[in-house]
């Protein structure tokens, strides 16, 4: 990001908040399961195992 009144560049800092639902209805859970069945793992290689962790949370 450009510095004010300068030719130099500075750092851009961003804060990202991700809210994870804790209570799902049966319909919401079914939709999430349908999505999981279509996922191959190649979509987001850095987040492999996401649904394994999510499943553990919702089953526990």
N, C-alpha and C positions, 0 to 999 in steps of 0.2 A: 504494500500500500504506500502511496506517496506521502511524504512528510509535508506538513503544512508550511507554505512559504519556503520550500526547499526543492532542490533537484534530486535529492537522495530518496531512497526507499527505506521503509521501516518494516517491522513485523506486523502481520495480521494475526490477531488472536481471536479465536471463536470458541464459544461455549455451547455445547450441544447437550440438551437434556432429552433423554429417552424414557418415556413412561411405559412400563410394562403392565398390562392388565392383570389383576390378581383374581378376579371373579368373572368367569365366562358363562353365558347361558349355554344350554345344550346345542342350540343352533349355531352359535359362534364357535363352539368347540368343534362341531362337525365341519364347519367351513374351514377351520384351521387344519383339521386332519386331512381334508380334501387337498388343500394346498400342499401339505407335507408329502402326500403321495405323488405329486407331480414334480417335486424337487429332485434334481439329480445330484446336487452337491457342487456342480461346476459353475453355478450362477455366482456364488460368492465364496471363492476358495479360502479366504481368510476367516470365514465364520463357519467352517465345517463343524458339525456337531451341535449347531444351534437347536435343532428340533429334538435332539437327544436330551439336551439340558432342559428345554421347555417341557418335554414330556415328563421328565422327572419331577418338575415343579408341580404340574397339574395332577399327576397321579398320586403324589405323596401327600 
